[in-house]
Amino acid sequence: MKDEDLKYKLVNKDFLEELDPRNYRKLEAYIKKNEVDIKTIEGLTQLIDYWAEI
């Protein structure tokens, strides 16, 4: 895959912990409870919407 083809950065749990260490556990629990696939745009959008609420 070329760099030009990359539309978004792969988000994983380590990235989430660095992004918001204070709410990491809440985000992780939400992902597990709702079976959110954070490797898709839809899943990432769902997680960001939740993150905005907490």
C-alpha distance matrix in Angstrom:
0.0 3.8 6.6 8.3 6.5 7.5 11.0 12.6 12.9 13.2 17.0 18.9 22.6 22.6 21.2 23.9 26.5 25.7 25.6 29.0 30.9 34.0 32.7 30.1 32.4 33.1 29.4 28.8 31.8 30.8 27.4 29.3 32.2 30.3 27.4 24.9 21.2 19.8 16.2 16.9 18.0 21.4 22.0 21.1 23.4 26.1 25.9 26.1 29.1 30.8 30.1 31.9 34.9 35.4
3.8 0.0 3.8 5.3 5.4 6.9 10.6 12.6 13.1 14.4 18.1 20.5 24.1 23.7 21.9 24.7 27.3 26.0 25.7 29.3 31.3 34.5 33.4 31.1 33.7 34.3 30.6 30.4 33.6 32.4 29.3 31.5 34.3 32.4 29.8 26.9 23.4 21.5 18.2 18.7 19.2 22.8 23.6 22.2 24.2 27.2 27.0 26.7 29.7 31.6 30.7 32.1 35.4 36.0
6.6 3.8 0.0 3.8 5.4 5.4 8.8 10.3 10.7 12.7 16.3 18.9 22.4 21.8 19.5 22.4 24.9 23.3 22.8 26.5 28.7 31.8 30.9 28.8 31.7 32.2 28.6 28.7 32.1 30.9 28.0 30.5 33.3 31.4 29.1 26.0 22.8 20.4 17.4 18.0 18.0 21.8 22.5 20.5 22.4 25.6 25.1 24.4 27.6 29.6 28.3 29.6 32.9 33.5
8.3 5.3 3.8 0.0 3.8 5.5 7.8 10.5 12.1 14.6 17.9 21.0 24.6 24.2 21.7 24.1 27.0 25.4 24.4 28.0 30.5 33.4 32.2 30.4 33.4 33.5 29.9 30.3 33.5 31.9 29.1 31.8 34.4 32.1 30.0 26.8 23.6 21.3 18.4 18.3 17.7 21.3 22.6 20.8 22.1 25.5 25.5 24.6 27.4 29.8 28.7 29.6 33.0 34.0
6.5 5.4 5.4 3.8 0.0 3.8 6.2 9.2 11.2 13.0 16.5 19.4 23.2 23.4 21.0 23.2 26.3 25.2 24.2 27.6 30.1 32.9 31.4 29.4 32.1 32.1 28.3 28.5 31.5 29.8 26.9 29.4 31.9 29.5 27.2 24.1 20.8 19.0 15.8 15.4 15.1 18.6 20.1 18.7 20.2 23.4 23.6 23.1 25.8 28.1 27.5 28.6 31.8 32.9
7.5 6.9 5.4 5.5 3.8 0.0 3.8 5.8 7.4 9.4 12.8 15.9 19.6 19.7 17.2 19.5 22.5 21.5 20.4 23.8 26.3 29.1 27.7 25.7 28.4 28.5 24.8 25.0 28.1 26.6 23.7 26.3 28.9 26.7 24.5 21.3 18.1 15.9 12.9 12.9 12.7 16.5 17.4 15.7 17.4 20.6 20.5 20.0 22.9 25.0 24.2 25.4 28.6 29.5
11.0 10.6 8.8 7.8 6.2 3.8 0.0 3.8 7.1 9.5 12.2 15.7 19.1 19.7 16.9 18.5 21.8 20.9 19.3 22.4 25.2 27.7 26.0 24.4 27.1 26.8 23.0 23.7 26.6 24.7 22.1 25.0 27.2 24.7 23.0 19.5 16.7 14.4 11.9 11.1 9.9 13.6 15.0 13.2 14.3 17.7 17.9 17.1 19.8 22.2 21.6 22.5 25.7 26.9
12.6 12.6 10.3 10.5 9.2 5.8 3.8 0.0 3.8 6.5 8.6 12.3 15.6 16.2 13.2 14.7 18.0 17.2 15.6 18.7 21.5 23.9 22.3 20.7 23.5 23.2 19.5 20.3 23.3 21.6 19.1 22.1 24.4 22.2 20.6 17.1 14.5 11.6 9.7 9.6 8.6 12.4 12.9 10.5 12.2 15.5 15.0 14.2 17.3 19.4 18.4 19.6 22.9 23.7
12.9 13.1 10.7 12.1 11.2 7.4 7.1 3.8 0.0 3.8 6.1 9.4 12.8 12.8 10.0 12.1 15.2 14.2 13.2 16.5 18.9 21.7 20.4 18.4 21.3 21.6 18.0 18.4 21.7 20.5 17.9 20.8 23.5 21.9 20.1 16.8 14.2 10.9 9.2 10.5 10.5 14.0 13.5 10.9 13.4 16.2 14.9 14.4 17.9 19.3 17.9 19.6 22.8 23.1
13.2 14.4 12.7 14.6 13.0 9.4 9.5 6.5 3.8 0.0 3.8 6.5 10.2 10.8 8.8 10.9 13.9 13.7 13.3 16.3 18.1 21.1 19.5 17.0 19.4 20.0 16.3 16.0 19.3 18.5 15.5 17.9 20.9 19.5 17.3 14.3 11.4 8.4 6.4 8.9 10.1 13.2 12.0 10.0 13.3 15.4 13.9 14.4 17.8 18.7 17.6 19.9 22.7 22.7
17.0 18.1 16.3 17.9 16.5 12.8 12.2 8.6 6.1 3.8 0.0 3.8 7.0 8.1 6.0 7.3 10.6 11.0 10.4 12.9 14.8 17.5 15.8 13.2 15.7 16.2 12.6 12.4 15.9 15.1 12.4 15.0 18.0 16.9 15.1 12.1 10.0 6.5 6.3 9.1 10.1 12.5 10.5 8.2 11.6 13.2 11.0 11.7 15.3 15.6 14.3 17.0 19.6 19.2
18.9 20.5 18.9 21.0 19.4 15.9 15.7 12.3 9.4 6.5 3.8 0.0 3.8 5.5 5.3 6.5 8.9 10.2 10.6 12.6 13.5 16.4 14.8 11.6 13.6 14.7 11.5 10.3 13.9 13.9 11.1 13.0 16.4 16.0 14.0 11.7 9.9 7.2 7.6 11.1 12.9 14.6 11.8 10.3 13.9 14.5 11.9 13.4 16.8 16.3 15.0 18.2 20.3 19.4
22.6 24.1 22.4 24.6 23.2 19.6 19.1 15.6 12.8 10.2 7.0 3.8 0.0 3.8 5.3 5.0 6.2 8.7 9.7 10.7 10.8 13.6 12.0 8.5 10.1 11.9 9.2 7.5 11.2 12.1 9.8 11.4 14.8 15.2 13.7 12.1 11.3 9.0 10.6 13.8 15.5 16.6 13.3 11.9 15.3 15.2 12.0 13.6 16.8 15.5 14.0 17.5 19.1 17.6
22.6 23.7 21.8 24.2 23.4 19.7 19.7 16.2 12.8 10.8 8.1 5.5 3.8 0.0 3.8 5.4 5.1 6.4 8.6 10.2 9.9 13.3 12.8 9.5 11.7 14.0 11.7 10.5 14.2 15.4 13.5 15.0 18.3 18.9 17.5 15.8 14.8 12.1 13.1 16.5 17.9 19.5 16.5 14.5 17.8 18.2 14.9 15.8 19.2 18.1 16.0 19.2 21.1 19.3
21.2 21.9 19.5 21.7 21.0 17.2 16.9 13.2 10.0 8.8 6.0 5.3 5.3 3.8 0.0 3.8 5.4 5.2 6.1 8.8 9.8 13.1 12.5 9.8 12.8 14.4 11.6 11.5 15.3 15.6 13.8 16.1 19.2 19.1 18.0 15.5 14.4 11.1 12.0 14.9 15.6 17.6 15.0 12.4 15.4 16.4 13.2 13.4 17.0 16.5 14.1 17.0 19.4 18.0
23.9 24.7 22.4 24.1 23.2 19.5 18.5 14.7 12.1 10.9 7.3 6.5 5.0 5.4 3.8 0.0 3.8 5.4 4.9 6.2 7.5 10.3 9.0 6.4 9.6 10.7 7.9 8.4 12.1 12.3 11.1 13.7 16.3 16.4 15.9 13.5 13.4 10.2 12.3 14.7 15.2 16.4 13.5 11.0 13.6 14.0 10.4 10.8 14.2 13.2 10.7 13.8 15.9 14.4
26.5 27.3 24.9 27.0 26.3 22.5 21.8 18.0 15.2 13.9 10.6 8.9 6.2 5.1 5.4 3.8 0.0 3.8 5.5 5.5 4.8 8.2 8.1 5.3 8.4 10.6 9.0 9.0 12.5 13.7 13.0 15.0 17.6 18.5 18.1 16.3 16.4 13.6 15.6 18.3 18.9 20.0 17.0 14.7 17.2 17.2 13.5 13.9 17.0 15.4 12.7 15.8 17.5 15.2
25.7 26.0 23.3 25.4 25.2 21.5 20.9 17.2 14.2 13.7 11.0 10.2 8.7 6.4 5.2 5.4 3.8 0.0 3.8 5.7 5.8 9.5 10.3 8.4 11.9 13.8 12.1 12.6 16.1 16.9 16.2 18.5 21.1 21.6 21.2 18.9 18.6 15.4 16.9 19.5 19.7 21.3 18.8 15.9 18.2 18.9 15.4 14.9 18.3 17.3 14.2 16.7 18.9 16.9
25.6 25.7 22.8 24.4 24.2 20.4 19.3 15.6 13.2 13.3 10.4 10.6 9.7 8.6 6.1 4.9 5.5 3.8 0.0 3.8 6.4 9.1 9.2 8.3 12.1 12.9 10.9 12.5 15.8 15.8 15.3 18.2 20.4 20.4 20.3 17.7 17.6 14.2 16.0 18.0 17.5 19.0 16.8 13.6 15.4 16.3 12.9 11.8 15.1 14.6 11.2 13.3 15.9 14.3
29.0 29.3 26.5 28.0 27.6 23.8 22.4 18.7 16.5 16.3 12.9 12.6 10.7 10.2 8.8 6.2 5.5 5.7 3.8 0.0 3.8 5.5 5.7 5.8 9.5 10.2 9.1 11.1 13.9 14.1 14.6 17.2 19.0 19.4 20.0 17.7 18.4 15.4 17.9 19.7 19.3 20.1 17.6 14.7 16.1 16.3 12.7 11.7 14.4 13.1 9.6 11.8 13.8 11.4
30.9 31.3 28.7 30.5 30.1 26.3 25.2 21.5 18.9 18.1 14.8 13.5 10.8 9.9 9.8 7.5 4.8 5.8 6.4 3.8 0.0 3.8 5.6 5.0 8.1 10.0 9.9 10.9 13.5 14.8 15.4 17.3 19.2 20.3 20.8 19.1 19.9 17.2 19.7 22.0 22.0 22.8 19.9 17.4 19.2 18.9 15.2 14.9 17.4 15.5 12.3 14.8 16.1 13.2
34.0 34.5 31.8 33.4 32.9 29.1 27.7 23.9 21.7 21.1 17.5 16.4 13.6 13.3 13.1 10.3 8.2 9.5 9.1 5.5 3.8 0.0 3.8 5.8 7.7 8.7 9.8 11.6 13.3 14.4 15.9 17.8 18.9 20.3 21.4 20.0 21.4 19.0 21.9 23.8 23.6 23.8 21.0 18.7 19.9 19.2 15.5 15.2 17.0 14.7 11.5 13.6 14.2 10.9
32.7 33.4 30.9 32.2 31.4 27.7 26.0 22.3 20.4 19.5 15.8 14.8 12.0 12.8 12.5 9.0 8.1 10.3 9.2 5.7 5.6 3.8 0.0 3.8 5.6 5.3 6.3 8.7 10.1 10.7 12.5 14.5 15.5 16.6 17.9 16.5 18.3 16.1 19.4 21.0 20.8 20.6 17.7 15.8 16.8 15.7 12.1 12.2 13.7 11.1 8.4 11.0 11.3 8.1
30.1 31.1 28.8 30.4 29.4 25.7 24.4 20.7 18.4 17.0 13.2 11.6 8.5 9.5 9.8 6.4 5.3 8.4 8.3 5.8 5.0 5.8 3.8 0.0 3.8 5.5 5.1 6.1 8.5 9.8 10.6 12.4 14.1 15.4 16.0 14.7 16.0 13.9 16.9 19.0 19.4 19.5 16.3 14.5 16.4 15.4 11.6 12.5 14.7 12.2 9.8 13.1 13.8 11.0
32.4 33.7 31.7 33.4 32.1 28.4 27.1 23.5 21.3 19.4 15.7 13.6 10.1 11.7 12.8 9.6 8.4 11.9 12.1 9.5 8.1 7.7 5.6 3.8 0.0 3.8 5.4 5.1 6.1 8.5 9.9 10.6 12.0 14.1 15.0 14.6 16.5 15.2 18.4 20.5 21.2 20.8 17.3 16.3 18.1 16.4 12.9 14.5 16.1 13.0 11.5 14.9 14.7 11.7
33.1 34.3 32.2 33.5 32.1 28.5 26.8 23.2 21.6 20.0 16.2 14.7 11.9 14.0 14.4 10.7 10.6 13.8 12.9 10.2 10.0 8.7 5.3 5.5 3.8 0.0 3.8 5.5 5.1 6.1 8.7 10.0 10.4 12.0 13.7 13.2 15.7 14.6 18.2 19.6 19.9 19.0 15.7 14.9 16.1 13.9 10.7 12.3 13.1 9.7 8.8 12.1 11.3 8.6
29.4 30.6 28.6 29.9 28.3 24.8 23.0 19.5 18.0 16.3 12.6 11.5 9.2 11.7 11.6 7.9 9.0 12.1 10.9 9.1 9.9 9.8 6.3 5.1 5.4 3.8 0.0 3.8 5.4 5.1 6.2 8.7 9.9 10.6 11.7 10.3 12.4 10.9 14.5 15.9 16.3 15.6 12.3 11.3 12.8 11.0 7.5 9.4 10.9 8.1 7.1 10.9 11.1 9.2
28.8 30.4 28.7 30.3 28.5 25.0 23.7 20.3 18.4 16.0 12.4 10.3 7.5 10.5 11.5 8.4 9.0 12.6 12.5 11.1 10.9 11.6 8.7 6.1 5.1 5.5 3.8 0.0 3.8 5.4 5.1 6.4 8.6 10.1 10.3 9.8 11.5 10.6 13.9 15.9 17.1 16.6 12.9 12.5 14.8 12.9 9.7 12.3 14.1 11.3 10.8 14.6 14.7 12.8
31.8 33.6 32.1 33.5 31.5 28.1 26.6 23.3 21.7 19.3 15.9 13.9 11.2 14.2 15.3 12.1 12.5 16.1 15.8 13.9 13.5 13.3 10.1 8.5 6.1 5.1 5.4 3.8 0.0 3.8 5.4 5.2 6.0 8.5 9.6 10.2 12.9 12.9 16.4 17.9 19.1 17.8 14.2 14.5 16.2 13.6 11.0 13.8 14.7 11.4 11.8 15.3 14.5 12.7
30.8 32.4 30.9 31.9 29.8 26.6 24.7 21.6 20.5 18.5 15.1 13.9 12.1 15.4 15.6 12.3 13.7 16.9 15.8 14.1 14.8 14.4 10.7 9.8 8.5 6.1 5.1 5.4 3.8 0.0 3.8 5.5 5.1 5.9 7.9 7.8 11.0 11.2 14.8 15.7 16.4 14.7 11.3 11.9 13.0 10.0 7.9 11.0 11.3 8.2 9.5 12.8 12.0 11.1
27.4 29.3 28.0 29.1 26.9 23.7 22.1 19.1 17.9 15.5 12.4 11.1 9.8 13.5 13.8 11.1 13.0 16.2 15.3 14.6 15.4 15.9 12.5 10.6 9.9 8.7 6.2 5.1 5.4 3.8 0.0 3.8 5.7 5.5 5.5 4.9 7.5 7.9 11.4 12.6 14.0 12.7 9.0 9.9 11.9 9.4 7.4 11.0 12.2 9.9 11.0 14.5 14.5 13.9
29.3 31.5 30.5 31.8 29.4 26.3 25.0 22.1 20.8 17.9 15.0 13.0 11.4 15.0 16.1 13.7 15.0 18.5 18.2 17.2 17.3 17.8 14.5 12.4 10.6 10.0 8.7 6.4 5.2 5.5 3.8 0.0 3.8 5.6 5.0 6.8 9.3 10.7 13.7 15.1 17.0 15.5 11.9 13.4 15.5 12.8 11.2 14.8 15.7 13.1 14.3 17.8 17.4 16.5
32.2 34.3 33.3 34.4 31.9 28.9 27.2 24.4 23.5 20.9 18.0 16.4 14.8 18.3 19.2 16.3 17.6 21.1 20.4 19.0 19.2 18.9 15.5 14.1 12.0 10.4 9.9 8.6 6.0 5.1 5.7 3.8 0.0 3.8 5.7 8.0 11.3 13.0 16.2 16.9 18.4 16.2 12.9 14.8 16.0 12.7 11.7 15.3 15.2 12.4 14.4 17.5 16.3 15.7
30.3 32.4 31.4 32.1 29.5 26.7 24.7 22.2 21.9 19.5 16.9 16.0 15.2 18.9 19.1 16.4 18.5 21.6 20.4 19.4 20.3 20.3 16.6 15.4 14.1 12.0 10.6 10.1 8.5 5.9 5.5 5.6 3.8 0.0 3.8 5.5 9.1 11.1 14.2 14.2 15.4 12.9 9.9 12.3 13.2 9.8 9.8 13.4 13.1 11.0 13.6 16.3 15.4 15.7
27.4 29.8 29.1 30.0 27.2 24.5 23.0 20.6 20.1 17.3 15.1 14.0 13.7 17.5 18.0 15.9 18.1 21.2 20.3 20.0 20.8 21.4 17.9 16.0 15.0 13.7 11.7 10.3 9.6 7.9 5.5 5.0 5.7 3.8 0.0 3.8 6.4 9.2 11.7 12.2 14.2 12.1 9.0 11.7 13.5 10.8 10.6 14.4 14.9 13.3 15.4 18.4 18.2 18.3
24.9 26.9 26.0 26.8 24.1 21.3 19.5 17.1 16.8 14.3 12.1 11.7 12.1 15.8 15.5 13.5 16.3 18.9 17.7 17.7 19.1 20.0 16.5 14.7 14.6 13.2 10.3 9.8 10.2 7.8 4.9 6.8 8.0 5.5 3.8 0.0 3.8 5.9 8.8 8.9 10.6 8.8 5.4 7.9 9.9 7.6 7.5 11.2 12.1 11.1 12.9 15.9 16.3 16.7
21.2 23.4 22.8 23.6 20.8 18.1 16.7 14.5 14.2 11.4 10.0 9.9 11.3 14.8 14.4 13.4 16.4 18.6 17.6 18.4 19.9 21.4 18.3 16.0 16.5 15.7 12.4 11.5 12.9 11.0 7.5 9.3 11.3 9.1 6.4 3.8 0.0 3.8 5.4 6.0 8.8 8.0 5.0 7.3 10.1 9.3 9.1 12.3 13.9 13.7 14.9 17.8 18.9 19.3
19.8 21.5 20.4 21.3 19.0 15.9 14.4 11.6 10.9 8.4 6.5 7.2 9.0 12.1 11.1 10.2 13.6 15.4 14.2 15.4 17.2 19.0 16.1 13.9 15.2 14.6 10.9 10.6 12.9 11.2 7.9 10.7 13.0 11.1 9.2 5.9 3.8 0.0 3.8 5.4 7.3 7.9 4.8 4.8 8.4 8.6 7.5 9.9 12.4 12.5 12.9 15.7 17.4 17.7
16.2 18.2 17.4 18.4 15.8 12.9 11.9 9.7 9.2 6.4 6.3 7.6 10.6 13.1 12.0 12.3 15.6 16.9 16.0 17.9 19.7 21.9 19.4 16.9 18.4 18.2 14.5 13.9 16.4 14.8 11.4 13.7 16.2 14.2 11.7 8.8 5.4 3.8 0.0 3.8 6.9 8.6 6.9 6.9 10.4 11.5 10.9 12.8 15.4 16.0 16.2 18.8 20.8 21.3
16.9 18.7 18.0 18.3 15.4 12.9 11.1 9.6 10.5 8.9 9.1 11.1 13.8 16.5 14.9 14.7 18.3 19.5 18.0 19.7 22.0 23.8 21.0 19.0 20.5 19.6 15.9 15.9 17.9 15.7 12.6 15.1 16.9 14.2 12.2 8.9 6.0 5.4 3.8 0.0 3.8 5.4 5.2 6.1 8.5 9.9 10.6 12.2 14.2 15.5 16.3 18.3 20.3 21.4
18.0 19.2 18.0 17.7 15.1 12.7 9.9 8.6 10.5 10.1 10.1 12.9 15.5 17.9 15.6 15.2 18.9 19.7 17.5 19.3 22.0 23.6 20.8 19.4 21.2 19.9 16.3 17.1 19.1 16.4 14.0 17.0 18.4 15.4 14.2 10.6 8.8 7.3 6.9 3.8 0.0 3.8 5.5 5.1 6.0 8.5 9.8 10.4 12.1 14.2 15.0 16.3 18.6 20.2
21.4 22.8 21.8 21.3 18.6 16.5 13.6 12.4 14.0 13.2 12.5 14.6 16.6 19.5 17.6 16.4 20.0 21.3 19.0 20.1 22.8 23.8 20.6 19.5 20.8 19.0 15.6 16.6 17.8 14.7 12.7 15.5 16.2 12.9 12.1 8.8 8.0 7.9 8.6 5.4 3.8 0.0 3.8 5.5 5.1 6.2 8.7 9.9 10.6 12.5 14.2 15.5 17.1 19.0
22.0 23.6 22.5 22.6 20.1 17.4 15.0 12.9 13.5 12.0 10.5 11.8 13.3 16.5 15.0 13.5 17.0 18.8 16.8 17.6 19.9 21.0 17.7 16.3 17.3 15.7 12.3 12.9 14.2 11.3 9.0 11.9 12.9 9.9 9.0 5.4 5.0 4.8 6.9 5.2 5.5 3.8 0.0 3.8 5.4 5.0 6.2 8.6 9.9 10.7 12.2 14.3 15.7 17.0
21.1 22.2 20.5 20.8 18.7 15.7 13.2 10.5 10.9 10.0 8.2 10.3 11.9 14.5 12.4 11.0 14.7 15.9 13.6 14.7 17.4 18.7 15.8 14.5 16.3 14.9 11.3 12.5 14.5 11.9 9.9 13.4 14.8 12.3 11.7 7.9 7.3 4.8 6.9 6.1 5.1 5.5 3.8 0.0 3.8 5.4 5.1 6.1 8.6 9.9 10.3 12.3 14.4 15.5
23.4 24.2 22.4 22.1 20.2 17.4 14.3 12.2 13.4 13.3 11.6 13.9 15.3 17.8 15.4 13.6 17.2 18.2 15.4 16.1 19.2 19.9 16.8 16.4 18.1 16.1 12.8 14.8 16.2 13.0 11.9 15.5 16.0 13.2 13.5 9.9 10.1 8.4 10.4 8.5 6.0 5.1 5.4 3.8 0.0 3.8 5.4 5.1 6.2 8.7 9.7 10.6 12.7 14.7
26.1 27.2 25.6 25.5 23.4 20.6 17.7 15.5 16.2 15.4 13.2 14.5 15.2 18.2 16.4 14.0 17.2 18.9 16.3 16.3 18.9 19.2 15.7 15.4 16.4 13.9 11.0 12.9 13.6 10.0 9.4 12.8 12.7 9.8 10.8 7.6 9.3 8.6 11.5 9.9 8.5 6.2 5.0 5.4 3.8 0.0 3.8 5.5 5.2 6.4 8.7 10.1 11.1 13.0
25.9 27.0 25.1 25.5 23.6 20.5 17.9 15.0 14.9 13.9 11.0 11.9 12.0 14.9 13.2 10.4 13.5 15.4 12.9 12.7 15.2 15.5 12.1 11.6 12.9 10.7 7.5 9.7 11.0 7.9 7.4 11.2 11.7 9.8 10.6 7.5 9.1 7.5 10.9 10.6 9.8 8.7 6.2 5.1 5.4 3.8 0.0 3.8 5.4 5.1 6.1 8.7 10.0 10.9
26.1 26.7 24.4 24.6 23.1 20.0 17.1 14.2 14.4 14.4 11.7 13.4 13.6 15.8 13.4 10.8 13.9 14.9 11.8 11.7 14.9 15.2 12.2 12.5 14.5 12.3 9.4 12.3 13.8 11.0 11.0 14.8 15.3 13.4 14.4 11.2 12.3 9.9 12.8 12.2 10.4 9.9 8.6 6.1 5.1 5.5 3.8 0.0 3.8 5.4 4.9 6.2 8.8 10.1
29.1 29.7 27.6 27.4 25.8 22.9 19.8 17.3 17.9 17.8 15.3 16.8 16.8 19.2 17.0 14.2 17.0 18.3 15.1 14.4 17.4 17.0 13.7 14.7 16.1 13.1 10.9 14.1 14.7 11.3 12.2 15.7 15.2 13.1 14.9 12.1 13.9 12.4 15.4 14.2 12.1 10.6 9.9 8.6 6.2 5.2 5.4 3.8 0.0 3.8 5.4 5.2 6.7 9.3
30.8 31.6 29.6 29.8 28.1 25.0 22.2 19.4 19.3 18.7 15.6 16.3 15.5 18.1 16.5 13.2 15.4 17.3 14.6 13.1 15.5 14.7 11.1 12.2 13.0 9.7 8.1 11.3 11.4 8.2 9.9 13.1 12.4 11.0 13.3 11.1 13.7 12.5 16.0 15.5 14.2 12.5 10.7 9.9 8.7 6.4 5.1 5.4 3.8 0.0 3.8 5.4 5.2 6.7
30.1 30.7 28.3 28.7 27.5 24.2 21.6 18.4 17.9 17.6 14.3 15.0 14.0 16.0 14.1 10.7 12.7 14.2 11.2 9.6 12.3 11.5 8.4 9.8 11.5 8.8 7.1 10.8 11.8 9.5 11.0 14.3 14.4 13.6 15.4 12.9 14.9 12.9 16.2 16.3 15.0 14.2 12.2 10.3 9.7 8.7 6.1 4.9 5.4 3.8 0.0 3.8 5.4 5.4
31.9 32.1 29.6 29.6 28.6 25.4 22.5 19.6 19.6 19.9 17.0 18.2 17.5 19.2 17.0 13.8 15.8 16.7 13.3 11.8 14.8 13.6 11.0 13.1 14.9 12.1 10.9 14.6 15.3 12.8 14.5 17.8 17.5 16.3 18.4 15.9 17.8 15.7 18.8 18.3 16.3 15.5 14.3 12.3 10.6 10.1 8.7 6.2 5.2 5.4 3.8 0.0 3.8 5.7
34.9 35.4 32.9 33.0 31.8 28.6 25.7 22.9 22.8 22.7 19.6 20.3 19.1 21.1 19.4 15.9 17.5 18.9 15.9 13.8 16.1 14.2 11.3 13.8 14.7 11.3 11.1 14.7 14.5 12.0 14.5 17.4 16.3 15.4 18.2 16.3 18.9 17.4 20.8 20.3 18.6 17.1 15.7 14.4 12.7 11.1 10.0 8.8 6.7 5.2 5.4 3.8 0.0 3.8
35.4 36.0 33.5 34.0 32.9 29.5 26.9 23.7 23.1 22.7 19.2 19.4 17.6 19.3 18.0 14.4 15.2 16.9 14.3 11.4 13.2 10.9 8.1 11.0 11.7 8.6 9.2 12.8 12.7 11.1 13.9 16.5 15.7 15.7 18.3 16.7 19.3 17.7 21.3 21.4 20.2 19.0 17.0 15.5 14.7 13.0 10.9 10.1 9.3 6.7 5.4 5.7 3.8 0.0
